[in-house]
Amino acid sequence: DKVDVTVIKSTGHNISNDICISCGYGDVWGYKLYEDYAVITDYNGDKSDVIIPGSIAGLPVTTIGNTVFDGYENLASVTIPNSVTSIGSYAFRNCKNLGLISLPPNVEKIGSYAFYGCTILTSIVVPKSLVNVGVSAFTKCSNLKYIFYTGSETDWANIKISNNNSAFVNAVVHFNSTGHNYVIQGIENIHPHTITYKCSLCEDIKEETPIVTDCVECIEEVKG
């Protein structure tokens, strides 16, 4: 049964990821507390890169509830704690700027319409623990091409995948994998240097511009 909790505003809060992990004080996350776990019920922030708290008021967060990020188009990345075992229905529906999802190692259930309409979602890390994918969880995810699955092909065959998940079913699955394997393809000989990486598993390409500490020109540019 749900436990009634009174949150008292006070000094000395232990704020992490926009919430006090000791007492639950904060106005960004909505949640419900039960006897031995917590459920995220709402997100009221405006960040594009969101880190979901792993505990609230000393209780582990095990569920991302229904509709928590529904229609939140500003969401570009989300970090889900290892304590989470269930993704609720409509949890990330129409998050149209979410390009990659990495599900933590204990997730067992993805609810119906959970990632419906995530139109630029290209890859997802799926744990061996996954048991059930709900109806239309990945409908209108037309760019979903790669699944990095931590289990074997035999494990994958035991997942119950409900109707209307053709994008998920037809994606290329890399078994016994935890994600992209990027290797350096080249470094531009201009300043600031741009390093190009290519994934050996799926041909995905990314670029980054690090600070090159032994390059005089880069150091001078950083100094301004």
C-alpha positions in Angstrom: 0.0 0.0 0.0 1.0 3.6 -0.6 2.6 5.3 2.3 1.5 8.8 3.1 4.5 11.1 3.3 4.7 14.7 4.5 7.6 16.6 2.9 8.9 19.4 5.2 10.8 22.3 3.7 14.0 22.7 5.6 17.7 23.4 5.4 20.2 20.7 4.8 18.6 19.0 1.9 20.7 16.4 0.0 19.8 17.5 -3.5 20.7 15.2 -6.4 19.1 15.4 -9.9 16.7 18.1 -8.8 15.3 16.3 -5.8 16.3 15.7 -2.2 17.2 12.0 -2.1 16.7 12.0 1.7 13.2 13.4 2.0 11.9 14.0 -1.5 11.7 17.8 -1.4 11.7 19.4 -4.9 9.3 20.7 -7.5 10.7 19.1 -10.6 9.7 15.4 -10.1 6.3 14.0 -9.2 6.4 10.7 -7.4 4.6 8.2 -5.2 6.2 6.4 -2.3 5.4 2.9 -1.4 6.6 0.7 1.4 9.9 -0.3 -0.2 10.1 1.5 -3.6 9.3 4.8 -5.4 7.5 5.5 -8.7 8.2 8.6 -10.8 4.8 10.0 -11.9 5.7 13.4 -13.5 8.5 15.6 -14.8 8.0 19.4 -14.5 11.5 20.5 -15.6 12.8 22.0 -18.8 16.1 20.3 -19.4 17.0 18.5 -22.6 19.4 16.1 -20.9 17.6 14.5 -18.0 19.0 12.3 -15.2 16.3 10.4 -13.4 17.0 10.0 -9.7 17.8 6.5 -8.5 16.2 7.0 -5.1 13.7 9.3 -3.4 13.3 9.7 0.4 15.6 6.7 0.7 13.6 4.4 -1.5 14.8 3.0 -4.8 13.0 4.3 -7.9 11.8 1.1 -9.7 9.2 2.5 -12.2 9.0 5.4 -14.7 5.2 5.8 -14.5 2.7 6.3 -17.3 3.0 9.5 -19.4 5.9 11.0 -17.4 7.6 12.5 -20.5 4.7 12.2 -22.8 5.0 14.8 -25.6 8.1 16.4 -24.1 9.9 17.3 -27.3 12.8 19.1 -25.6 14.1 15.7 -24.3 17.3 14.8 -26.2 18.8 12.3 -23.7 17.7 10.5 -20.6 19.8 8.6 -18.0 17.7 5.9 -16.3 19.0 4.5 -13.0 19.8 0.8 -12.6 17.0 0.5 -10.0 14.3 0.8 -12.6 12.5 -2.4 -13.7 9.5 -1.0 -15.5 8.9 1.7 -18.2 5.2 2.8 -18.0 2.8 3.2 -20.9 3.2 6.4 -22.9 6.2 7.2 -20.8 8.3 8.7 -23.7 5.6 9.0 -26.3 6.3 11.7 -29.0 9.7 12.6 -27.5 10.7 13.6 -31.0 14.3 14.7 -30.2 15.2 11.5 -28.4 17.8 9.7 -30.5 19.1 6.9 -28.3 17.9 5.1 -25.3 19.9 2.9 -23.0 17.7 0.7 -20.7 19.3 -0.2 -17.4 20.2 -3.9 -16.7 17.1 -4.7 -14.6 14.3 -3.5 -16.9 11.7 -6.2 -17.3 8.7 -4.4 -19.0 8.2 -1.7 -21.6 4.6 -0.5 -21.5 2.3 0.1 -24.4 3.1 3.2 -26.5 6.1 3.8 -24.3 8.3 5.1 -27.2 5.5 5.7 -29.7 6.4 8.5 -32.1 10.0 8.9 -31.1 10.8 9.6 -34.8 14.6 10.1 -34.6 15.3 7.2 -32.2 18.0 5.3 -34.1 19.2 2.8 -31.5 18.4 1.3 -28.1 20.3 -0.8 -25.6 18.1 -3.6 -24.3 19.0 -5.7 -21.2 18.8 -9.5 -21.0 16.2 -9.0 -18.2 13.5 -7.7 -20.6 10.4 -9.9 -20.6 7.6 -7.9 -22.2 7.2 -5.2 -24.8 3.7 -3.7 -24.8 1.4 -2.9 -27.7 2.7 -0.2 -30.1 5.6 0.6 -27.8 7.7 1.4 -30.8 5.1 2.4 -33.4 6.2 5.4 -35.6 9.8 4.9 -34.7 10.7 4.7 -38.3 14.4 5.4 -37.8 15.0 2.7 -35.2 17.7 0.6 -36.9 19.8 -1.0 -34.2 19.2 -2.8 -31.0 22.1 -3.6 -28.7 21.0 -6.6 -26.7 23.0 -7.8 -23.7 21.6 -11.3 -23.9 21.9 -14.1 -26.4 19.8 -14.9 -29.5 18.1 -17.6 -27.4 17.2 -15.1 -24.7 15.9 -12.7 -27.3 13.5 -15.3 -28.6 11.8 -15.5 -25.2 10.8 -11.9 -25.1 7.1 -11.4 -25.5 6.7 -8.6 -28.1 3.1 -7.4 -28.6 1.5 -6.2 -31.8 2.4 -3.1 -33.8 6.1 -3.1 -33.0 7.5 -3.7 -36.5 10.3 -1.1 -36.0 11.5 -3.0 -33.0 11.1 -6.4 -34.6 12.8 -5.4 -37.8 15.8 -3.6 -36.3 19.2 -5.2 -36.6 20.0 -6.9 -33.2 23.5 -7.1 -31.9 23.6 -9.9 -29.3 25.8 -9.9 -26.2 26.3 -6.2 -26.8 26.2 -3.1 -24.5 26.1 -0.4 -27.1 28.0 1.3 -29.9 31.7 0.5 -30.4 33.2 3.7 -31.7 36.7 3.8 -33.2 38.5 6.8 -34.5 38.3 7.4 -38.2 40.2 10.6 -38.5 41.3 13.9 -37.0 41.0 17.1 -39.0 44.2 19.0 -39.2 42.6 22.3 -38.4 41.9 24.2 -35.3 40.0 23.3 -33.2 40.5 19.7 -34.1 37.4 17.6 -34.9 37.7 13.9 -34.3 35.4 11.6 -36.3 34.3 8.3 -34.8 32.5 5.4 -36.5 30.7 2.5 -34.9 32.1 -0.8 -36.0 28.8 -2.5 -35.3 26.3 -0.3 -37.1 28.2 2.3 -39.1 26.9 5.2 -37.0 29.2 8.3 -37.1 29.7 10.9 -34.4 32.1 13.9 -34.1 33.5 15.7 -31.2 35.9 18.6 -30.6 38.0 18.0 -27.5 40.6 20.4 -26.1 44.0 19.2 -27.3 46.3 20.2 -24.5 49.5 19.8 -26.5 48.4 21.9 -29.4 49.7 25.5 -29.0 47.0 26.9 -31.4 44.2 25.1 -29.6 45.5 26.3 -26.2 45.6 29.9 -27.4 42.1 29.7 -28.8 40.7 28.3 -25.5 42.4 31.1 -23.6 40.7 33.6 -25.9 
